Amino acid sequence: MTALIDRYAGFIIDLDGVVYLLDEPIPGSLEVVQRIQACGKPFVFLTNNSVATPGQYVEKLERLGLRVGTENVVSSSQAAARYLEINQIARGRSAFVIGEEGLVSEVESRGLVVVEGAEGESADFVFVGWDRRFTFDKLKVAVVAIRKGATYIATNTDATYPTPSGLWPGAGTIVAAVTTGAGREPIVVGKPNPLIVELALSRMGVSAERALLVGDRLETDIKAGISTGVDTMLVLTGVSTEEDIGITGIDPTHVGARLAALLAD
């Protein structure tokens, strides 16, 4: 048998639950990325986590022992910016953001004016991502704005976030609160939306048929790969289990205990 690392021309790799848990590298994961680099094959880290900017992800990975560039990172925040670009959203319109620096910076980079507090109730757009300082006041402003007609965009609906101590509430819990109050479903730009995978493929310059997407969550990572014709590998170091495959009916191309399975013959 040929190792998976030799069977594909490019790799799309999730971060949380695949490469690390919070600030702890998952055993063998860094070595896999270093092997991909040594082989000269293109790769992209594809994360639904909208908290950080690409530069901040690069700095974190460097602290863990990996030297990569911002071109190696695609986040759901960037997918939100790409959505605005594709839909030719006019510059100068207002946006209320539930999220952190990664999402705010991408929204601003497309010329939208980020507003806060009561001014947000009349915003043209409401963006919702993971926000570790989420409050009732932010929820209230978002709900009022959406009910007034604001376009409602979510980075992802991941219910949980994997950590060494267990699963924390993810962005999906915040999106669920906003959705319940607003009575309207969001446009979800992160995984499983094919938009974010297509962005990663374009960044690498690799066709869907020659790429492998690795993730720890069936309903986002694996479903995103399937929807774009990319082979997938579920790793068992984050959220989903092998038993979940039968329950969800989402069937990855490969299953590995961890990212290091890419190196196994």
Phi and psi in degrees as GROMACS dihedral restraints (atoms count N, CA, C in turn):
[ dihedral_restraints ]
;  ai    aj    ak    al  type     phi  dphi    fc
    3     4     5     6     1   -90.6    20    10
    4     5     6     7     1   136.4    20    10
    6     7     8     9     1   -61.8    20    10
    7     8     9    10     1   146.1    20    10
    9    10    11    12     1   -59.5    20    10
   10    11    12    13     1   -32.3    20    10
   12    13    14    15     1   -62.6    20    10
   13    14    15    16     1   -24.8    20    10
   15    16    17    18     1   -91.5    20    10
   16    17    18    19     1   -10.8    20    10
   18    19    20    21     1   -93.8    20    10
   19    20    21    22     1   -11.3    20    10
   21    22    23    24     1  -124.4    20    10
   22    23    24    25     1   151.5    20    10
   24    25    26    27     1   -90.0    20    10
   25    26    27    28     1   -19.4    20    10
   27    28    29    30     1  -155.5    20    10
   28    29    30    31     1   157.1    20    10
   30    31    32    33     1  -131.6    20    10
   31    32    33    34     1   132.1    20    10
   33    34    35    36     1  -111.2    20    10
   34    35    36    37     1   115.2    20    10
   36    37    38    39     1  -123.8    20    10
   37    38    39    40     1   124.6    20    10
   39    40    41    42     1   -67.5    20    10
   40    41    42    43     1   160.7    20    10
   42    43    44    45     1  -102.1    20    10
   43    44    45    46     1   -68.7    20    10
   45    46    47    48     1   -64.0    20    10
   46    47    48    49     1   123.6    20    10
   48    49    50    51     1    86.2    20    10
   49    50    51    52     1    -4.4    20    10
   51    52    53    54     1  -122.4    20    10
   52    53    54    55     1   -53.0    20    10
   54    55    56    57     1   -92.9    20    10
   55    56    57    58     1   -38.9    20    10
   57    58    59    60     1  -151.9    20    10
   58    59    60    61     1   166.0    20    10
   60    61    62    63     1  -121.0    20    10
   61    62    63    64     1   110.8    20    10
   63    64    65    66     1    54.7    20    10
   64    65    66    67     1  -112.0    20    10
   66    67    68    69     1  -108.8    20    10
   67    68    69    70     1    15.4    20    10
   69    70    71    72     1  -109.4    20    10
   70    71    72    73     1   114.5    20    10
   72    73    74    75     1   -61.5    20    10
   73    74    75    76     1   140.7    20    10
   75    76    77    78     1   -78.1    20    10
   76    77    78    79     1   131.0    20    10
   78    79    80    81     1   -49.4    20    10
   79    80    81    82     1   130.0    20    10
   81    82    83    84     1    87.4    20    10
   82    83    84    85     1   -14.5    20    10
   84    85    86    87     1   -69.2    20    10
   85    86    87    88     1   -42.1    20    10
   87    88    89    90     1   -65.1    20    10
   88    89    90    91     1   -37.6    20    10
   90    91    92    93     1   -65.4    20    10
   91    92    93    94     1   -34.7    20    10
   93    94    95    96     1   -64.1    20    10
   94    95    96    97     1   -46.6    20    10
   96    97    98    99     1   -63.5    20    10
   97    98    99   100     1   -40.4    20    10
   99   100   101   102     1   -63.5    20    10
  100   101   102   103     1   -34.8    20    10
  102   103   104   105     1   -67.7    20    10
  103   104   105   106     1   -41.6    20    10
  105   106   107   108     1   -60.2    20    10
  106   107   108   109     1   -42.5    20    10
  108   109   110   111     1   -63.2    20    10
  109   110   111   112     1   -42.4    20    10
  111   112   113   114     1   -64.1    20    10
  112   113   114   115     1   -30.7    20    10
  114   115   116   117     1   -78.6    20    10
  115   116   117   118     1   -10.6    20    10
  117   118   119   120     1    74.4    20    10
  118   119   120   121     1    20.7    20    10
  120   121   122   123     1   -91.8    20    10
  121   122   123   124     1   142.4    20    10
  123   124   125   126     1   -71.2    20    10
  124   125   126   127     1   148.7    20    10
  126   127   128   129     1  -151.2    20    10
  127   128   129   130     1   156.0    20    10
  129   130   131   132     1  -138.4    20    10
  130   131   132   133     1   134.7    20    10
  132   133   134   135     1   -84.1    20    10
  133   134   135   136     1   121.6    20    10
  135   136   137   138     1  -115.4    20    10
  136   137   138   139     1   108.2    20    10
  138   139   140   141     1  -121.6    20    10
  139   140   141   142     1   139.9    20    10
  141   142   143   144     1   -81.4    20    10
  142   143   144   145     1    -8.8    20    10
  144   145   146   147     1   -74.1    20    10
  145   146   147   148     1   116.4    20    10
  147   148   149   150     1   -95.4    20    10
  148   149   150   151     1     4.3    20    10
  150   151   152   153     1   -65.6    20    10
  151   152   153   154     1   -47.2    20    10
  153   154   155   156     1  -102.6    20    10
  154   155   156   157     1   159.2    20    10
  156   157   158   159     1   -81.0    20    10
  157   158   159   160     1   162.2    20    10
  159   160   161   162     1   -54.3    20    10
  160   161   162   163     1   -40.8    20    10
  162   163   164   165     1   -61.5    20    10
  163   164   165   166     1   -38.1    20    10
  165   166   167   168     1   -69.0    20    10
  166   167   168   169     1   -36.0    20    10
  168   169   170   171     1   -64.4    20    10
  169   170   171   172     1   -41.6    20    10
  171   172   173   174     1   -59.9    20    10
  172   173   174   175     1   -43.1    20    10
  174   175   176   177     1   -64.2    20    10
  175   176   177   178     1   -40.9    20    10
  177   178   179   180     1   -64.3    20    10
  178   179   180   181     1   -45.6    20    10
  180   181   182   183     1   -63.8    20    10
  181   182   183   184     1   -35.8    20    10
  183   184   185   186     1   -65.1    20    10
  184   185   186   187     1   -38.7    20    10
  186   187   188   189     1   -62.1    20    10
  187   188   189   190     1   -31.7    20    10
  189   190   191   192     1   -83.1    20    10
  190   191   192   193     1   -12.0    20    10
  192   193   194   195     1   115.6    20    10
  193   194   195   196     1     9.6    20    10
  195   196   197   198     1  -112.7    20    10
  196   197   198   199     1   131.9    20    10
  198   199   200   201     1  -104.0    20    10
  199   200   201   202     1   108.7    20    10
  201   202   203   204     1  -134.0    20    10
  202   203   204   205     1   172.2    20    10
  204   205   206   207     1  -112.6    20    10
  205   206   207   208     1   170.3    20    10
  207   208   209   210     1   -63.5    20    10
  208   209   210   211     1   -23.3    20    10
  210   211   212   213     1   -68.0    20    10
  211   212   213   214     1   -13.8    20    10
  213   214   215   216     1   -91.4    20    10
  214   215   216   217     1     5.5    20    10
  216   217   218   219     1  -123.1    20    10
  217   218   219   220     1   126.3    20    10
  219   220   221   222     1  -126.6    20    10
  220   221   222   223     1   123.4    20    10
  222   223   224   225     1  -116.7    20    10
  223   224   225   226     1   167.2    20    10
  225   226   227   228     1   -65.7    20    10
  226   227   228   229     1   -24.0    20    10
  228   229   230   231     1   -64.6    20    10
  229   230   231   232     1   -41.5    20    10
  231   232   233   234     1   -67.7    20    10
  232   233   234   235     1   -32.8    20    10
  234   235   236   237     1   -64.3    20    10
  235   236   237   238     1   -36.7    20    10
  237   238   239   240     1   -63.2    20    10
  238   239   240   241     1   -42.5    20    10
  240   241   242   243     1   -64.9    20    10
  241   242   243   244     1   -38.6    20    10
  243   244   245   246     1   -64.7    20    10
  244   245   246   247     1   -38.8    20    10
  246   247   248   249     1   -59.4    20    10
  247   248   249   250     1   -44.5    20    10
  249   250   251   252     1   -62.3    20    10
  250   251   252   253     1   -40.0    20    10
  252   253   254   255     1   -65.7    20    10
  253   254   255   256     1   -47.5    20    10
  255   256   257   258     1   -60.1    20    10
  256   257   258   259     1   -39.8    20    10
  258   259   260   261     1   -90.6    20    10
  259   260   261   262     1     7.6    20    10
  261   262   263   264     1    51.5    20    10
  262   263   264   265     1    49.3    20    10
  264   265   266   267     1   -68.0    20    10
  265   266   267   268     1   129.6    20    10
  267   268   269   270     1   -65.5    20    10
  268   269   270   271     1   135.3    20    10
  270   271   272   273     1   -66.1    20    10
  271   272   273   274     1   150.9    20    10
  273   274   275   276     1    93.4    20    10
  274   275   276   277     1    -8.7    20    10
  276   277   278   279     1   -77.4    20    10
  277   278   279   280     1   161.2    20    10
  279   280   281   282     1   -96.9    20    10
  280   281   282   283     1   151.0    20    10
  282   283   284   285     1  -140.6    20    10
  283   284   285   286     1   135.7    20    10
  285   286   287   288     1  -104.3    20    10
  286   287   288   289     1   129.5    20    10
  288   289   290   291     1  -119.6    20    10
  289   290   291   292     1   122.5    20    10
  291   292   293   294     1   -98.5    20    10
  292   293   294   295     1   105.3    20    10
  294   295   296   297     1   167.7    20    10
  295   296   297   298     1  -177.2    20    10
  297   298   299   300     1  -114.2    20    10
  298   299   300   301     1  -165.2    20    10
  300   301   302   303     1   -55.8    20    10
  301   302   303   304     1   -39.8    20    10
  303   304   305   306     1   -57.9    20    10
  304   305   306   307     1   -44.0    20    10
  306   307   308   309     1   -76.0    20    10
  307   308   309   310     1   -44.1    20    10
  309   310   311   312     1   -58.8    20    10
  310   311   312   313     1   -44.8    20    10
  312   313   314   315     1   -65.0    20    10
  313   314   315   316     1   -36.6    20    10
  315   316   317   318     1   -71.5    20    10
  316   317   318   319     1   -39.0    20    10
  318   319   320   321     1   -62.6    20    10
  319   320   321   322     1   -44.8    20    10
  321   322   323   324     1   -66.6    20    10
  322   323   324   325     1   -32.7    20    10
  324   325   326   327     1   -65.1    20    10
  325   326   327   328     1   -19.9    20    10
  327   328   329   330     1   -97.4    20    10
  328   329   330   331     1    12.6    20    10
  330   331   332   333     1    86.7    20    10
  331   332   333   334     1     6.5    20    10
  333   334   335   336     1   -80.5    20    10
  334   335   336   337     1   147.6    20    10
  336   337   338   339     1   -95.9    20    10
  337   338   339   340     1   115.5    20    10
  339   340   341   342     1   -80.5    20    10
  340   341   342   343     1   124.4    20    10
  342   343   344   345     1  -114.2    20    10
  343   344   345   346     1   156.5    20    10
  345   346   347   348     1  -128.8    20    10
  346   347   348   349     1   168.5    20    10
  348   349   350   351     1    58.9    20    10
  349   350   351   352     1  -147.0    20    10
  351   352   353   354     1   -60.0    20    10
  352   353   354   355     1   -27.5    20    10
  354   355   356   357     1   -62.2    20    10
  355   356   357   358     1   -27.1    20    10
  357   358   359   360     1   -67.1    20    10
  358   359   360   361     1   -18.9    20    10
  360   361   362   363     1   -67.6    20    10
  361   362   363   364     1   -16.7    20    10
  363   364   365   366     1  -112.2    20    10
  364   365   366   367     1    18.4    20    10
  366   367   368   369     1   -67.3    20    10
  367   368   369   370     1   152.0    20    10
  369   370   371   372     1   -78.0    20    10
  370   371   372   373     1   -28.6    20    10
  372   373   374   375     1  -133.5    20    10
  373   374   375   376     1   146.9    20    10
  375   376   377   378     1  -123.5    20    10
  376   377   378   379     1   122.0    20    10
  378   379   380   381     1  -109.3    20    10
  379   380   381   382     1   135.3    20    10
  381   382   383   384     1  -129.1    20    10
  382   383   384   385     1   125.1    20    10
  384   385   386   387     1  -135.7    20    10
  385   386   387   388     1  -166.6    20    10
  387   388   389   390     1   -70.9    20    10
  388   389   390   391     1   128.7    20    10
  390   391   392   393     1  -138.3    20    10
  391   392   393   394     1   108.4    20    10
  393   394   395   396     1   -79.4    20    10
  394   395   396   397     1     3.3    20    10
  396   397   398   399     1  -123.1    20    10
  397   398   399   400     1    34.7    20    10
  399   400   401   402     1   -66.2    20    10
  400   401   402   403     1   136.2    20    10
  402   403   404   405     1  -134.3    20    10
  403   404   405   406     1   167.9    20    10
  405   406   407   408     1   -62.5    20    10
  406   407   408   409     1   -37.4    20    10
  408   409   410   411     1   -61.7    20    10
  409   410   411   412     1   -41.1    20    10
  411   412   413   414     1   -64.1    20    10
  412   413   414   415     1   -41.6    20    10
  414   415   416   417     1   -59.6    20    10
  415   416   417   418     1   -45.1    20    10
  417   418   419   420     1   -61.7    20    10
  418   419   420   421     1   -47.3    20    10
  420   421   422   423     1   -61.6    20    10
  421   422   423   424     1   -44.9    20    10
  423   424   425   426     1   -61.2    20    10
  424   425   426   427     1   -45.0    20    10
  426   427   428   429     1   -63.0    20    10
  427   428   429   430     1   -45.4    20    10
  429   430   431   432     1   -61.1    20    10
  430   431   432   433     1   -45.4    20    10
  432   433   434   435     1   -63.2    20    10
  433   434   435   436     1   -44.0    20    10
  435   436   437   438     1   -66.1    20    10
  436   437   438   439     1   -40.1    20    10
  438   439   440   441     1   -68.1    20    10
  439   440   441   442     1   -20.2    20    10
  441   442   443   444     1   -85.5    20    10
  442   443   444   445     1    -6.3    20    10
  444   445   446   447     1   116.2    20    10
  445   446   447   448     1     5.6    20    10
  447   448   449   450     1   -62.4    20    10
  448   449   450   451     1   144.0    20    10
  450   451   452   453     1   -70.2    20    10
  451   452   453   454     1   129.3    20    10
  453   454   455   456     1  -109.0    20    10
  454   455   456   457     1   114.7    20    10
  456   457   458   459     1  -124.1    20    10
  457   458   459   460     1   128.5    20    10
  459   460   461   462     1  -113.1    20    10
  460   461   462   463     1   142.4    20    10
  462   463   464   465     1   -71.6    20    10
  463   464   465   466     1   -36.4    20    10
  465   466   467   468     1  -170.2    20    10
  466   467   468   469     1   168.8    20    10
  468   469   470   471     1  -121.3    20    10
  469   470   471   472     1    28.5    20    10
  471   472   473   474     1   -61.5    20    10
  472   473   474   475     1   117.2    20    10
  474   475   476   477     1   -69.5    20    10
  475   476   477   478     1   -28.8    20    10
  477   478   479   480     1  -131.8    20    10
  478   479   480   481     1   165.8    20    10
  480   481   482   483     1  -133.6    20    10
  481   482   483   484     1   119.3    20    10
  483   484   485   486     1   -76.5    20    10
  484   485   486   487     1   134.6    20    10
  486   487   488   489     1  -138.2    20    10
  487   488   489   490     1   168.2    20    10
  489   490   491   492     1   -61.8    20    10
  490   491   492   493     1   -24.9    20    10
  492   493   494   495     1   -93.2    20    10
  493   494   495   496     1    -0.7    20    10
  495   496   497   498     1   128.3    20    10
  496   497   498   499     1  -171.3    20    10
  498   499   500   501     1   -86.8    20    10
  499   500   501   502     1   124.5    20    10
  501   502   503   504     1   -93.9    20    10
  502   503   504   505     1   163.2    20    10
  504   505   506   507     1   -66.5    20    10
  505   506   507   508     1   133.7    20    10
  507   508   509   510     1   -99.3    20    10
  508   509   510   511     1  -171.5    20    10
  510   511   512   513     1   -60.1    20    10
  511   512   513   514     1   -29.7    20    10
  513   514   515   516     1   -60.9    20    10
  514   515   516   517     1   -27.5    20    10
  516   517   518   519     1   -69.7    20    10
  517   518   519   520     1   -35.9    20    10
  519   520   521   522     1   -72.8    20    10
  520   521   522   523     1   -43.1    20    10
  522   523   524   525     1   -59.5    20    10
  523   524   525   526     1   -40.0    20    10
  525   526   527   528     1   -62.0    20    10
  526   527   528   529     1   -39.3    20    10
  528   529   530   531     1   -65.7    20    10
  529   530   531   532     1   -44.5    20    10
  531   532   533   534     1   -64.7    20    10
  532   533   534   535     1   -44.6    20    10
  534   535   536   537     1   -61.7    20    10
  535   536   537   538     1   -42.2    20    10
  537   538   539   540     1   -62.3    20    10
  538   539   540   541     1   -45.4    20    10
  540   541   542   543     1   -70.1    20    10
  541   542   543   544     1   -37.1    20    10
  543   544   545   546     1   -82.5    20    10
  544   545   546   547     1   -22.9    20    10
  546   547   548   549     1    69.2    20    10
  547   548   549   550     1    26.8    20    10
  549   550   551   552     1  -146.9    20    10
  550   551   552   553     1   138.6    20    10
  552   553   554   555     1   -79.1    20    10
  553   554   555   556     1   146.6    20    10
  555   556   557   558     1   -85.3    20    10
  556   557   558   559     1   165.4    20    10
  558   559   560   561     1   -83.3    20    10
  559   560   561   562     1   117.0    20    10
  561   562   563   564     1   -97.9    20    10
  562   563   564   565     1   116.4    20    10
  564   565   566   567     1   -95.4    20    10
  565   566   567   568     1   -19.6    20    10
  567   568   569   570     1   -83.8    20    10
  568   569   570   571     1  -174.5    20    10
  570   571   572   573     1   -55.6    20    10
  571   572   573   574     1   134.0    20    10
  573   574   575   576     1   -94.6    20    10
  574   575   576   577     1    12.8    20    10
  576   577   578   579     1   -60.0    20    10
  577   578   579   580     1   126.4    20    10
  579   580   581   582     1   -57.2    20    10
  580   581   582   583     1   -22.6    20    10
  582   583   584   585     1   -51.8    20    10
  583   584   585   586     1   -44.3    20    10
  585   586   587   588     1   -74.3    20    10
  586   587   588   589     1   -33.0    20    10
  588   589   590   591     1   -70.6    20    10
  589   590   591   592     1   -40.5    20    10
  591   592   593   594     1   -61.8    20    10
  592   593   594   595     1   -35.5    20    10
  594   595   596   597     1   -63.9    20    10
  595   596   597   598     1   -42.0    20    10
  597   598   599   600     1   -65.9    20    10
  598   599   600   601     1   -43.2    20    10
  600   601   602   603     1   -62.2    20    10
  601   602   603   604     1   -42.6    20    10
  603   604   605   606     1   -62.3    20    10
  604   605   606   607     1   -41.0    20    10
  606   607   608   609     1   -60.9    20    10
  607   608   609   610     1   -39.4    20    10
  609   610   611   612     1   -80.8    20    10
  610   611   612   613     1   -27.1    20    10
  612   613   614   615     1    74.2    20    10
  613   614   615   616     1    33.4    20    10
  615   616   617   618     1  -122.5    20    10
  616   617   618   619     1   139.3    20    10
  618   619   620   621     1   -73.8    20    10
  619   620   621   622     1   158.3    20    10
  621   622   623   624     1   -58.1    20    10
  622   623   624   625     1   -38.2    20    10
  624   625   626   627     1   -67.5    20    10
  625   626   627   628     1   -18.3    20    10
  627   628   629   630     1  -109.2    20    10
  628   629   630   631     1     6.0    20    10
  630   631   632   633     1  -109.8    20    10
  631   632   633   634     1   159.4    20    10
  633   634   635   636     1  -127.3    20    10
  634   635   636   637     1   130.6    20    10
  636   637   638   639     1  -105.9    20    10
  637   638   639   640     1   127.9    20    10
  639   640   641   642     1  -114.9    20    10
  640   641   642   643     1   128.0    20    10
  642   643   644   645     1  -153.1    20    10
  643   644   645   646     1   171.4    20    10
  645   646   647   648     1  -110.8    20    10
  646   647   648   649     1     2.1    20    10
  648   649   650   651     1  -129.0    20    10
  649   650   651   652     1   119.8    20    10
  651   652   653   654     1   -62.5    20    10
  652   653   654   655     1   -48.4    20    10
  654   655   656   657     1   -75.4    20    10
  655   656   657   658     1    -9.4    20    10
  657   658   659   660     1  -119.1    20    10
  658   659   660   661     1   -66.6    20    10
  660   661   662   663     1   -58.7    20    10
  661   662   663   664     1   -59.3    20    10
  663   664   665   666     1   -68.3    20    10
  664   665   666   667     1   -41.4    20    10
  666   667   668   669     1   -62.3    20    10
  667   668   669   670     1   -36.8    20    10
  669   670   671   672     1   -63.8    20    10
  670   671   672   673     1   -43.2    20    10
  672   673   674   675     1   -64.5    20    10
  673   674   675   676     1   -45.3    20    10
  675   676   677   678     1   -59.8    20    10
  676   677   678   679     1   -41.4    20    10
  678   679   680   681     1   -68.4    20    10
  679   680   681   682     1   -17.7    20    10
  681   682   683   684     1  -111.5    20    10
  682   683   684   685     1     8.3    20    10
  684   685   686   687     1    75.6    20    10
  685   686   687   688     1    23.9    20    10
  687   688   689   690     1  -101.1    20    10
  688   689   690   691     1   133.4    20    10
  690   691   692   693     1   -61.7    20    10
  691   692   693   694     1   150.6    20    10
  693   694   695   696     1  -131.6    20    10
  694   695   696   697     1   155.2    20    10
  696   697   698   699     1  -133.3    20    10
  697   698   699   700     1   122.4    20    10
  699   700   701   702     1   -87.1    20    10
  700   701   702   703     1   127.4    20    10
  702   703   704   705     1  -105.3    20    10
  703   704   705   706     1   151.5    20    10
  705   706   707   708     1  -103.6    20    10
  706   707   708   709     1    28.6    20    10
  708   709   710   711     1  -103.0    20    10
  709   710   711   712     1     4.5    20    10
  711   712   713   714     1  -127.0    20    10
  712   713   714   715     1  -101.9    20    10
  714   715   716   717     1  -102.6    20    10
  715   716   717   718     1   -58.1    20    10
  717   718   719   720     1   -79.7    20    10
  718   719   720   721     1   153.5    20    10
  720   721   722   723     1  -116.3    20    10
  721   722   723   724     1   169.7    20    10
  723   724   725   726     1   -62.2    20    10
  724   725   726   727     1   -35.6    20    10
  726   727   728   729     1   -62.8    20    10
  727   728   729   730     1   -30.0    20    10
  729   730   731   732     1   -66.4    20    10
  730   731   732   733     1   -23.7    20    10
  732   733   734   735     1   -60.6    20    10
  733   734   735   736     1   -47.6    20    10
  735   736   737   738     1   -67.3    20    10
  736   737   738   739     1   -33.7    20    10
  738   739   740   741     1   -71.0    20    10
  739   740   741   742     1   -42.9    20    10
  741   742   743   744     1   -87.7    20    10
  742   743   744   745     1   -24.3    20    10
  744   745   746   747     1    76.0    20    10
  745   746   747   748     1     8.5    20    10
  747   748   749   750     1   -92.9    20    10
  748   749   750   751     1   113.7    20    10
  750   751   752   753     1  -111.7    20    10
  751   752   753   754     1   105.6    20    10
  753   754   755   756     1   -70.6    20    10
  754   755   756   757     1   158.1    20    10
  756   757   758   759     1   -66.7    20    10
  757   758   759   760     1   -39.4    20    10
  759   760   761   762     1  -135.5    20    10
  760   761   762   763     1   156.6    20    10
  762   763   764   765     1  -129.9    20    10
  763   764   765   766     1   132.4    20    10
  765   766   767   768     1  -134.2    20    10
  766   767   768   769     1   150.6    20    10
  768   769   770   771     1   -61.4    20    10
  769   770   771   772     1   -37.6    20    10
  771   772   773   774     1  -156.4    20    10
  772   773   774   775     1   178.2    20    10
  774   775   776   777     1   -58.2    20    10
  775   776   777   778     1   -29.7    20    10
  777   778   779   780     1   -60.7    20    10
  778   779   780   781     1   -14.1    20    10
  780   781   782   783     1   -62.2    20    10
  781   782   783   784     1   -19.6    20    10
  783   784   785   786     1   -61.5    20    10
  784   785   786   787     1   -24.7    20    10
  786   787   788   789     1   -92.8    20    10
  787   788   789   790     1    -9.7    20    10
  789   790   791   792     1   -76.5    20    10
  790   791   792   793     1   140.8    20    10
